[in-house]
């Protein structure tokens, strides 16, 4: 990445990128045709369930060409999906929302596919997932 390249971080629903906010303004302000990004993003995320939030890093080069990397869905989203809840409830000591260690392990295996976690042990990823679960009010049970 040269010094003049710009990095844009977005979270876009799988298969649902459109040249509307947040995608359109974020890319348009850098001179990128949002529709080109949207077509490619939607094609590359077609294997996900539609609407799954996908963290994406878009690198815009000085000539206005771009490339992008997609990551696995956020840990919090995966936890809430597994727990069957719409949103987290941090701080609830008596939360009835519980997940088993098996769920944590399965989520960690998904997260391990991200490039930045490729060299991290599954055990450490599991610990991170457990911490995220605590932060959104999900209790992990054996």
N, C-alpha and C positions, 0 to 999 in steps of 0.2 A: 504494500500500500504506500503510494508516494505521499509526500507531505501535503499535496494539494487535494488528495482524495478526501471525501466527506463521508462520515459514517452516520447512518440514520438507524435508530432502533425503533421497531414497531412491533405491536402484537396484533395480528390479523387473524380473523376466523378462517379456518381451512376452507378453501374453495369459495370464499366469499369476499375476496379482495375486489374493491370497486374504487373508481377514481373520486370518491367522496371522502370527507374527513374520516379518519386521520390520514389515510394514504395519499389522497390527491394533493392537499396542501403541503404535506411533508416532502413529497417528491417534486412537486411542481415548483416549489421555492428554490430547488437546486437545479432546475432546468431539465428534469427527467419527465418523459411522457408517462404519466401514471398508468395509462391504459396498457402500455407495453409491460410494465411490471405486473399489473393485475393478471393479464393473460398468462404470463409465465408462472407466477405464484400459484394461481388456481390450478394450473396443470400439474405443478410439482406437489401440491397438497391434495390432489384428488383421491389418494389412498386413505386419507384421514376421514373420519366422520365429519360431515359439513358443520362448520361453526366452531370446531375445536380451536381454542386460542393458540396460535403458533407464534412464539417469539422469533423475530426475523431481524437480521442485521443486513442493511443495504449499504453497499459501498458505491458511492458516486464518484466517478473519475472526472478529471478536469474537462475531458471532451464530452461530458454528459452521458457517457455510457455507464452502465451499472452492472453490478453482480450482487447476488445476495445469498446468504446462508440461512437455512431454516433450522430451528432447534425442536426438541420434543416439547410437548405442551408443558406449561408451568407445573411445578410440583404441587402447589396449592390447588390448582384446577384438578389434577389427577387425584389428589386426596379427596376433594369434595365430591368428585364423580364416584369414586369408590365408596364413599360414605353415604351417597345418595342425598346430599344436601346442596342447596343453592348457593349459600355463602357461609363463610366461617363465622364462628362466634368466639373470638378470643376472650380469655379471662373467665370463662365459665368453669368453675371448679367441679360442679356436679353435672357436667355435660353428659348427655345420654348418647352422644355420637361416639362410636367406638369402631376401631379397625383392628384387624389381627396383624400379627407380624408377617403373615403370608402376604397380605395386601402391601405392606411396606416393602417387602422383598420384590414383589412384582413391579411396583412403581420404580424402585431403584434400578431394576433391570431395564426399564424403559429409559430412565434418565441416563444410564450408562452409555447410551447410543450417542449422546451429545459429545462433540469433539473435545470440549474442555474437560470432560469427565472420563475420557477413554483410559487414562492411566491412573485413575483413582480406584481404590479397592471397593468392591461391592459392599463390604462392611461399613466403610466410611460414608458411602452414598446413603446406605440405610440409616445411619446415624443422622445425617442431614435431613432425610425425609421425616424421621421421627421428630426432629426439632421443628420442622415446618408444620407438622401435624399439631404439635403443642401450641404453636403460635396462632393457629386458626380454631383452636378449641376441640380438636379431635383427639380422643384418648386411644393409645395403642395398648392392646391387651395381648397376652401370649396366646 
